[in-house]
């Protein structure tokens, strides 16, 4: 356990002496079913930008990007429930995007933030988008990385039976206390780098390993993935374009969207383009197309970092003086998570 020293901050973009190493500070936030873990980069005495990772990733997917942009504003990157070091949701339930939206509100309430700034990648971007259209007055800026909306799945009714059966299977394995398949660390890195058609470059896959696996109890020298297998069950309900498009059009905060040239497409792209066009109509919205894969923020964060810094310098005008770390108990050693 350790404390972070305080520093006086005159404005969002003046040099601060209160910043962390590239590894960030380990954070632990209590929730009714356990805790949400995460990392805080940058100044801790002011309100940060809340950062949300992608499906089956963890907060270390931002480990290469956030140190490049956190000298003047803080970033709190959390592990979603069932991911990384965060607690799983209770047995008998399944993961749903609205559960993550509610989680944002829990974090906001815990730190007593008067407003919230959001950055998300993939699933995290879609969750941030949903929170923003539900609470347009509470969000002062939104940054979306290679996703811009929740998935609209055609024919979802036809896939739900299989999803529910798979959910029941994973619950059965949980009751039987069956250990997942074990792998060597090399095999773990290869599996991570092959996910989503090779989205994570092999040379950067190790950044996701630490919060993804634990030593096998039955096979010394091997490791098991620790994320909740129920995460593989995608949403059982759909998001209607007739709700998402007007929501995007009515957004009040500045929006930054970065799309990768070799990104992964999770839905019919016409739905993405409809929402993107609506966002452009909302006013302060920047769109950028960058070379890279779906994990461009992990593989090649340098160009992205420069664009985000420029965006924040132009649009980050809100008061951040309220909402830093006051409760030292949220800052913890990694092994105590």
NORHUSUL-V908672 format. One record per backbone hydrogen bond with DSSP energy under -1.0 kcal/mol. CO is the residue of the C=O (numbers start at 1). NH is the residue of the N-H. E is the energy in kcal/mol with one decimal. If there is no record, write none. Layout:
# NORHUSUL-V908672
co	nh	e
CO	NH	E
CO	NH	E
This chain:
# NORHUSUL-V908672
co	nh	e
11	14	-1.1
17	19	-1.2
21	24	-1.3
25	40	-2.2
26	332	-2.1
27	38	-1.7
29	36	-2.9
31	34	-1.9
34	31	-2.2
35	87	-2.7
36	29	-3.1
37	79	-3.2
38	27	-3.0
39	77	-2.8
40	25	-2.5
41	75	-3.0
44	325	-3.0
49	76	-2.5
50	119	-2.6
51	78	-1.9
52	121	-2.3
54	57	-2.0
58	61	-2.2
59	62	-1.7
60	63	-1.7
62	66	-2.4
65	68	-1.5
66	69	-1.3
74	49	-2.4
75	41	-3.1
76	51	-3.1
77	39	-3.0
80	83	-2.3
82	228	-2.3
83	86	-2.0
87	82	-1.2
90	93	-1.2
96	99	-1.3
96	100	-1.1
97	101	-1.6
98	102	-2.4
99	103	-1.6
100	104	-1.8
101	105	-1.4
102	106	-1.9
103	107	-2.3
104	108	-2.6
105	109	-2.6
106	110	-2.3
107	111	-2.1
108	113	-2.1
116	140	-1.7
117	50	-2.8
118	143	-2.4
119	52	-2.6
120	145	-2.7
121	124	-2.2
122	126	-2.1
123	127	-2.4
124	128	-2.3
125	129	-2.4
126	130	-2.3
127	131	-2.6
128	132	-2.0
129	133	-2.2
130	134	-1.8
131	135	-2.5
135	138	-1.5
138	116	-2.7
141	118	-2.3
142	256	-2.7
143	120	-2.6
144	258	-2.4
145	122	-2.1
156	159	-1.2
156	160	-1.1
159	163	-2.0
160	164	-2.7
161	165	-2.1
162	166	-2.3
163	167	-2.2
164	168	-2.3
165	169	-1.8
166	170	-2.2
167	171	-2.1
168	172	-2.0
169	173	-2.0
170	174	-1.8
171	175	-2.2
172	176	-1.9
173	178	-2.1
174	177	-1.2
183	223	-3.4
184	188	-2.3
185	189	-2.3
186	190	-2.0
187	191	-2.4
188	192	-2.4
189	193	-2.3
190	194	-1.3
195	199	-1.8
201	204	-2.0
202	205	-1.3
204	207	-1.3
205	208	-1.5
209	212	-2.2
209	213	-1.4
212	226	-2.9
214	224	-2.9
219	222	-1.9
222	216	-2.8
223	183	-2.6
224	214	-1.9
228	231	-2.2
229	232	-1.8
230	233	-1.7
240	243	-1.6
240	244	-2.1
241	245	-2.7
243	247	-1.4
244	248	-2.4
245	249	-2.2
246	250	-1.5
248	251	-1.2
254	142	-2.2
255	286	-3.1
256	144	-3.5
257	288	-2.3
258	146	-3.8
259	290	-2.9
260	263	-1.5
268	271	-1.6
269	273	-2.4
270	274	-2.0
271	275	-1.7
272	276	-2.7
273	277	-2.6
274	278	-1.6
275	279	-2.4
276	280	-1.9
277	281	-1.2
279	282	-1.0
283	285	-1.7
284	255	-2.7
286	257	-2.6
288	259	-3.1
290	261	-2.4
292	262	-2.8
293	296	-1.2
295	298	-1.3
295	299	-2.6
296	300	-1.8
301	305	-2.9
302	306	-1.8
303	307	-1.8
304	308	-2.3
305	309	-2.5
306	310	-1.9
307	311	-2.3
308	312	-2.8
309	313	-2.4
310	314	-1.4
311	315	-2.5
312	316	-2.5
315	317	-2.0
320	47	-3.0
327	330	-2.0
328	331	-1.4
330	28	-2.3
333	336	-1.7
334	337	-1.9
